[in-house]
């Protein structure tokens, strides 16, 4: 969901599509749609929730929590 395994998935080629979460693909599509609609409506600032989700997806490194912890943290921020 947060793309922690995207690099490994890219190495797998077409198999990666089956291994990537359908929920993650849907969330990314919704993020793109929200961003596009905001641009069309003239909003200069990006949506904070979309920005936060994309920031979580951009996290990389050996000290970054795993996806379950990231998901729990993100859900806690939503409430």
FIKEVEX-441361 format. One line per 4 residues: number of its first residue (from 1); their letters; for each residue x, y, z of N, C-alpha, C. Coordinates in pm, 1 decimal, m for minus. Example, Ala and Ser with C-alpha at 12.3 -4.5 7.8 and 13.67 -1.06 7.14 Angstrom:
BEGIN
1> AS> 1319.0 m569.0 780.0 1230.0 m450.0 780.0 1320.0 m330.0 780.0 | 1285.0 m225.0 708.0 1367.0 m106.0 714.0 1290.0 3.0 787.0
//
This chain:
BEGIN
1> XXXX> 81.6 m119.1 0.0 0.0 0.0 0.0 86.5 126.2 0.0 | 201.7 118.7 67.8 287.8 235.3 77.2 411.5 223.5 m9.8 | 415.5 125.5 m96.1 521.7 116.3 m194.5 656.6 73.2 m141.6 | 659.0 12.9 m25.7 786.4 m27.5 31.6 856.9 m132.6 m53.5
5> XXXX> 781.9 m205.7 m132.2 840.2 m310.8 m215.0 835.9 m278.5 m363.7 | 813.8 m151.7 m398.6 802.2 m114.3 m539.3 927.5 m145.3 m619.2 | 1044.4 m121.6 m561.6 1168.2 m147.1 m634.2 1180.6 m295.3 m666.4 | 1151.2 m380.1 m569.6 1156.8 m524.2 m594.3 1053.3 m564.8 m698.1
9> XXXX> 935.5 m502.3 m691.9 830.3 m533.9 m787.7 872.0 m497.1 m929.8 | 944.3 m385.9 m946.9 988.2 m344.3 m1080.6 1081.9 m447.9 m1141.4 | 1161.4 m510.0 m1059.1 1254.2 m611.3 m1108.9 1180.3 m735.5 m1157.5 | 1058.3 m753.9 m1109.5 981.4 m871.8 m1147.3 902.7 m852.7 m1276.5
13> XXXX> 900.2 m732.5 m1327.9 832.0 m706.5 m1455.0 682.1 m724.8 m1445.9 | 625.9 m802.8 m1539.2 480.9 m822.1 m1546.9 424.1 m892.9 m1425.1 | 505.2 m970.8 m1357.9 459.2 m1040.6 m1237.6 425.2 m939.5 m1129.1 | 494.6 m826.0 m1128.5 473.8 m724.2 m1026.0 330.1 m675.4 m1023.7
17> XXXX> 268.3 m664.1 m1137.3 129.7 m615.3 m1144.5 37.3 m703.0 m1062.0 | 61.4 m834.6 m1067.1 m22.0 m926.4 m989.2 11.1 m920.5 m841.2 | 135.2 m883.4 m807.1 176.7 m880.3 m668.2 145.6 m747.9 m600.2 | 128.7 m642.7 m678.6 99.9 m511.3 m622.7 m45.3 m507.3 m576.3
21> XXXX> m64.4 m446.7 m462.9 m196.5 m438.3 m403.5 m293.7 m361.6 m493.9 | m409.9 m420.2 m515.1 m514.2 m351.4 m592.2 m557.9 m225.3 m518.6 | m556.8 m230.1 m385.3 m593.5 m112.7 m306.6 m493.6 0.6 m328.6 | m365.7 m34.5 m334.8 m262.7 67.7 m358.3 m280.5 129.5 m496.4
25> XXXX> m306.3 47.3 m596.8 m328.2 100.0 m731.7 m449.0 193.9 m733.7 | m554.2 155.5 m662.4 m675.3 238.0 m658.0 m648.0 370.1 m585.7 | m574.6 365.2 m475.7 m541.9 487.2 m402.6 m457.6 582.1 m486.3 | m362.0 526.8 m560.4 m279.4 611.3 m647.4 m362.3 673.9 m759.3
29> XXXX> m455.8 597.7 m814.3 m543.9 652.0 m918.5 m632.1 763.0 m861.5 | m683.0 742.8 m740.2 m764.8 846.1 m676.2 m681.3 970.1 m645.4 | m557.5 950.7 m601.9 m468.9 1064.4 m574.3 m446.2 1145.5 m700.9 | m424.3 1076.6 m812.0 m407.1 1146.2 m940.3 m533.3 1222.7 m978.3
33> XXXX> m648.3 1159.6 m959.2 m775.2 1223.7 m994.3 m800.6 1346.4 m905.7 | m773.9 1333.9 m776.2 m793.0 1447.1 m684.0 m701.8 1562.4 m723.2 | m576.0 1530.2 m752.9 m479.7 1632.6 m791.9 m524.0 1702.9 m919.3 | m569.2 1626.0 m1016.5 m614.5 1683.4 m1143.5 m737.3 1772.4 m1123.5
37> XXXX> m832.9 1726.0 m1044.7 m953.6 1805.3 m1019.9 m920.9 1934.4 m946.3 | m831.2 1928.1 m849.5 m791.6 2048.8 m776.8 m725.5 2150.0 m870.7 | m642.8 2098.4 m962.3 m579.0 2188.1 m1059.5 m682.8 2253.3 m1150.3 | m780.4 2174.3 m1196.0 m884.9 2226.9 m1283.3 m970.3 2331.0 m1212.0
41> XXXX> m987.8 2313.6 m1080.7 m1069.8 2406.9 m1003.6 m990.2 2527.7 m955.6 | m862.5 2529.6 m984.1 m780.9 2645.7 m952.0 m719.8 2646.9 m813.9 | m720.8 2534.1 m744.9 m656.5 2528.6 m613.8 m505.5 2522.3 m632.6 | m435.8 2616.3 m571.2 m290.4 2622.1 m587.2 m219.8 2519.4 m500.3
45> XXXX> m273.4 2495.8 m381.1 m208.9 2403.9 m287.8 m256.1 2260.9 m311.8 | m164.8 2164.9 m299.4 m204.9 2025.3 m313.5 m289.8 1981.5 m194.2 | m367.1 1879.3 m213.5 m449.4 1825.4 m106.3 m357.3 1769.0 2.5 | m375.5 1809.4 128.4 m284.9 1764.5 233.5 m288.2 1613.1 255.8
49> XXXX> m404.3 1551.9 244.1 m414.4 1407.9 265.4 m341.6 1331.8 154.5 | m359.7 1374.9 30.8 m289.8 1312.2 m81.4 m139.5 1330.6 m64.0 | m99.7 1450.3 m25.3 42.0 1477.2 m4.2 101.8 1389.7 103.9 | 26.8 1369.7 210.1 76.5 1285.4 320.3 89.2 1140.6 275.0
53> XXXX> m10.5 1091.3 202.1 m4.7 953.6 152.9 116.8 935.0 60.7 | 138.3 1029.4 m29.2 251.8 1019.3 m121.1 384.7 1030.7 m45.3 | 386.7 1108.9 62.1 507.5 1118.4 144.0 538.6 984.4 210.4 | 435.1 917.2 257.8 455.5 783.8 315.6 510.0 687.7 209.9
57> XXXX> 456.5 697.9 89.0 502.4 609.6 m18.7 646.9 638.4 m59.0 | 691.6 760.2 m39.1 828.1 797.7 m77.1 932.0 757.8 27.6 | 887.2 718.4 145.4 981.1 681.3 251.7 1059.5 557.4 212.1 | 1190.9 566.3 225.3 1279.4 453.7 195.3 1390.6 451.3 298.8
61> XXXX> 1448.0 337.2 317.7 1562.1 327.1 407.4 1545.7 214.4 507.5 | 1655.4 180.6 568.9 1655.1 67.2 661.6 1585.5 100.6 792.9 | 1569.3 228.1 825.0 1505.0 266.2 950.8 1358.0 302.4 936.0 | 1305.8 290.2 815.4 1164.5 321.7 791.3 1080.3 204.4 841.0
65> XXXX> 974.6 233.8 915.9 888.0 125.7 963.4 827.7 47.4 846.2 | 789.7 m74.9 871.7 726.4 m157.6 769.6 586.0 m107.8 737.4 | 529.2 m167.4 634.1 397.4 m121.8 588.1 289.1 m131.5 694.8 | 283.2 m238.2 775.7 177.5 m240.7 878.7 187.6 m123.1 976.0
69> XXXX> 309.1 m88.2 1016.3 326.3 24.5 1108.3 296.8 156.9 1039.0 | 338.3 168.2 913.3 306.3 289.9 838.3 155.6 306.2 823.1 | 87.4 197.2 795.7 m58.1 202.0 779.6 m124.8 245.1 910.8 | m79.6 189.6 1021.8 m136.3 226.0 1151.5 m110.6 373.0 1181.7
73> XXXX> 8.5 420.3 1151.7 43.7 560.5 1173.6 m41.3 652.6 1086.0 | m57.2 615.0 960.3 m137.8 695.9 867.9 m283.3 700.7 913.5 | m338.8 588.6 954.8 m476.5 585.9 1002.8 m491.6 668.9 1129.0 | m391.6 666.2 1216.6 m396.2 747.2 1338.4 m398.3 895.8 1302.7
77> XXX> m323.0 934.3 1200.3 m321.7 1074.1 1156.5 m457.2 1115.4 1098.7 | m526.6 1022.9 1036.9 m656.5 1055.1 978.3 m761.3 1086.0 1084.6 | m748.8 1021.6 1197.7 m850.4 1043.2 1303.1 m812.5 1154.4 1393.0
//
